[in-house]
Amino acid sequence: VAELRVALTFDAEHPSRPHCPPGVTERILSILSEADARATFFLQGRWATAYPATARSIAQAGHVVGNHSHHHGLFSSLIPERIGDDLARAEDVIREAAGAEPRPWFRFPFGDGEDSTEIAEALRTAGYRHVGWHVDPNDWDDARSAEDVAGAVLEGVRAQGDGAVVLLHGWPASTALALPTIVSGLRWEGARLVGIDELDTLPSTSSPRSY
Ligand SMILES: [Zn+2]
């Protein structure tokens, strides 16, 4: 039987929607813990500052912690020096809040900047590599139900196979609602839920592109 490793990744950031229920990230953490599943969380620096206890529980649960920038802006609009500043600022507060080392894991906000060699160089200089994704169920879109999200994840993983990296977010209510179905569905197909540090190859681009 071929191995099927799947990395669920959650971008933990201030929501891009005005009305989001509180406590979704905590619900995600307890579902993962009950299922004994490991995942990866890319923390926005400003989010980690606002929710240091949640940031710490992520690290303490043994999940991989990465850097998702401090301001969550478009990296293609920043000059290289500002990129270094933003990364360093996020890194400091993530270490402080979560008590974990985010290097070398990084994810561009919106996947923006991954096509630029200049930005890639600034990222490398700061000690990071961008982790893209293979499967994007668009869980940020509040028109998407939990069933939509779970269905898109299972279908996307089936299409990608071993090493699939799935993009999810830490704040949509539908993500927490979909997660038990995602975990049990993936395991039913024989998947092992792993952190990105357990995969041999990682996507350096984000396909399909999120908004
Ligand atoms: Zn983000």
Boltz pocket constraint, residues with backbone or C-beta under 6 A from the ligand:
constraints:
  - pocket:
      binder: B
      contacts: [[A, 11], [A, 13], [A, 68], [A, 72], [A, 108], [A, 109], [A, 110]]
      max_distance: 6.0
